[in-house]
């Protein structure tokens, strides 16, 4: 099954991922929640809560659901990251990725504000998003520094 991508070029709020990505993919696959639960090992109630935006999906849940429906996991492990350069020079690719990481970091530099934009309803999802944004910022900063060093060594 081909990996499904959201129909929009805009990033999808993880709090809305179930409503905007998971449910439409499940319906295209002509699966009930019970069938998806059986194939993925994720509780039907968890699937319902994710699809109705009551819960933000966690990494382990996404790892179980995405392969069943052929979806790209929005929280995929970076160890599996592979970027084909498709004719782009390595130097240019490094420059583009470094610039993109700088923008990614800029948006997450205030983790609390970032979380409020993604999850406007105060609560655990907003708090988890804030923590994830702070972690993402730190990881992106380390990767950004490594890429800048790599560019400097060229």
Backbone torsions as a table, in degrees:
resi	resn	phi	psi	omega
1	UNK	NA	133.7	178.5
2	UNK	-68.8	150.1	177.8
3	UNK	-73.1	126.8	178.5
4	UNK	-80.0	142.6	174.4
5	UNK	-120.1	148.7	175.4
6	UNK	-57.8	150.4	-175.6
7	UNK	-76.5	-6.7	-178.9
8	UNK	-111.0	154.6	176.6
9	UNK	-85.5	-9.8	177.6
10	UNK	-75.9	144.4	175.5
11	UNK	-63.7	146.6	179.6
12	UNK	-98.6	128.5	175.4
13	UNK	-58.5	126.1	-177.8
14	UNK	-59.9	-28.4	176.8
15	UNK	-65.1	-27.5	179.7
16	UNK	-101.1	1.0	-175.6
17	UNK	-56.5	-41.2	-179.0
18	UNK	-63.0	-41.0	-178.8
19	UNK	-74.8	-39.6	-173.8
20	UNK	-90.4	-24.2	-175.3
21	UNK	-120.5	-55.0	-173.4
22	UNK	-62.8	-54.0	-177.3
23	UNK	-60.4	-49.1	178.3
24	UNK	-58.8	-37.6	179.0
25	UNK	-67.1	-41.2	178.3
26	UNK	-63.6	-42.8	179.6
27	UNK	-66.7	-38.5	176.3
28	UNK	-62.8	-34.0	179.3
29	UNK	-80.0	-1.3	-178.6
30	UNK	52.9	52.8	178.7
31	UNK	-119.5	142.6	170.6
32	UNK	-83.5	166.9	175.4
33	UNK	-61.6	-38.1	179.6
34	UNK	-62.5	-40.7	178.9
35	UNK	-66.8	-43.1	178.0
36	UNK	-62.5	-40.3	177.9
37	UNK	-60.9	-43.5	-179.5
38	UNK	-63.9	-42.9	-177.0
39	UNK	-76.2	-28.1	-175.5
40	UNK	-99.8	-22.2	-175.0
41	UNK	81.7	9.3	178.3
42	UNK	-97.1	135.6	-178.8
43	UNK	-58.2	140.6	179.2
44	UNK	-57.6	-38.9	179.4
45	UNK	-64.2	-35.3	177.3
46	UNK	-66.7	-43.3	177.8
47	UNK	-60.3	-45.9	179.2
48	UNK	-59.3	-46.1	-178.9
49	UNK	-64.8	-34.6	177.1
50	UNK	-71.1	-44.0	-179.1
51	UNK	-65.6	-27.4	-179.9
52	UNK	-99.3	11.8	176.2
53	UNK	62.2	26.3	173.6
54	UNK	-81.4	-27.1	178.9
55	UNK	-131.9	144.2	173.4
56	UNK	-86.5	127.8	-177.9
57	UNK	-67.2	137.4	178.2
58	UNK	-92.9	163.0	-175.5
59	UNK	-51.9	-48.8	-175.9
60	UNK	-65.9	-32.1	177.8
61	UNK	-69.8	-44.5	178.6
62	UNK	-62.3	-37.5	179.2
63	UNK	-63.4	-29.3	178.7
64	UNK	-84.5	-38.1	-174.6
65	UNK	-80.0	-45.0	-171.7
66	UNK	-57.2	-46.5	-179.0
67	UNK	-63.0	-32.6	-178.8
68	UNK	-64.1	-37.4	-177.6
69	UNK	-102.4	2.2	180.0
70	UNK	70.3	30.9	-179.8
71	UNK	-93.4	152.9	171.8
72	UNK	-79.3	127.9	179.9
73	UNK	-75.8	116.6	-178.6
74	UNK	-68.6	-11.9	178.0
75	UNK	-118.2	30.9	-176.5
76	UNK	-57.5	148.4	-179.5
77	UNK	-63.5	132.5	-179.5
78	UNK	-66.2	-18.4	178.4
79	UNK	-65.1	-21.2	-179.7
80	UNK	-95.9	3.6	-176.7
81	UNK	-68.1	127.6	176.7
82	UNK	-137.4	126.0	-177.8
83	UNK	-119.9	103.5	174.7
84	UNK	-70.8	133.1	-175.5
85	UNK	-80.7	-15.8	173.7
86	UNK	45.3	49.5	175.2
87	UNK	86.7	-4.4	177.6
88	UNK	-84.0	134.9	179.4
89	UNK	-64.2	151.7	179.9
90	UNK	-60.3	-40.2	179.5
91	UNK	-61.9	-43.7	179.7
92	UNK	-67.6	-40.9	178.3
93	UNK	-60.9	-44.1	178.2
94	UNK	-61.1	-41.1	179.5
95	UNK	-64.5	-43.8	-180.0
96	UNK	-64.8	-44.2	-178.8
97	UNK	-67.3	-39.8	177.9
98	UNK	-61.6	-43.4	178.4
99	UNK	-64.6	-42.7	179.3
100	UNK	-64.5	-40.1	177.6
101	UNK	-64.0	-38.5	178.4
102	UNK	-61.7	-41.1	177.6
103	UNK	-67.6	-42.4	176.9
104	UNK	-56.7	-45.7	-179.7
105	UNK	-67.2	-40.0	179.8
106	UNK	-58.2	-43.5	-178.2
107	UNK	-67.8	-26.9	-177.8
108	UNK	-102.6	4.6	-177.7
109	UNK	-62.4	-29.4	171.7
110	UNK	-112.0	90.4	-173.8
111	UNK	-60.0	-36.6	-179.0
112	UNK	-65.4	-46.4	178.9
113	UNK	-64.4	-40.9	178.0
114	UNK	-58.8	-45.8	-179.4
115	UNK	-63.8	-38.1	-179.8
116	UNK	-66.2	-31.2	177.3
117	UNK	-72.3	-45.1	-177.9
118	UNK	-72.9	-38.1	-177.7
119	UNK	-129.8	83.4	-174.7
120	UNK	-64.7	-23.0	178.8
121	UNK	-78.7	120.7	177.3
122	UNK	-60.9	145.1	178.5
123	UNK	151.6	-166.8	-174.9
124	UNK	-63.9	-38.5	179.9
125	UNK	-62.5	-41.2	178.1
126	UNK	-64.5	-42.7	179.3
127	UNK	-63.4	-44.5	178.8
128	UNK	-63.4	-38.8	178.0
129	UNK	-64.5	-38.9	178.0
130	UNK	-63.2	-44.9	178.9
131	UNK	-63.7	-43.2	179.3
132	UNK	-63.2	-40.5	179.3
133	UNK	-62.4	-41.7	178.3
134	UNK	-64.9	-42.3	176.7
135	UNK	-64.0	-44.1	179.3
136	UNK	-60.8	-40.2	178.8
137	UNK	-60.5	-47.1	-179.9
138	UNK	-62.3	-43.5	178.7
139	UNK	-65.6	-42.1	178.8
140	UNK	-64.6	-38.3	179.2
141	UNK	-63.4	-41.2	178.2
142	UNK	-65.8	-43.2	178.5
143	UNK	-65.8	-41.2	178.7
144	UNK	-59.8	-45.2	179.4
145	UNK	-61.8	-40.5	178.4
146	UNK	-64.4	-40.1	179.1
147	UNK	-68.7	-39.3	177.5
148	UNK	-63.2	-42.0	177.6
149	UNK	-63.7	-40.7	178.6
150	UNK	-62.3	-42.6	177.7
151	UNK	-62.9	-38.8	-179.6
152	UNK	-68.0	-27.0	178.9
153	UNK	-82.9	-3.3	-176.5
154	UNK	-91.3	NA	NA
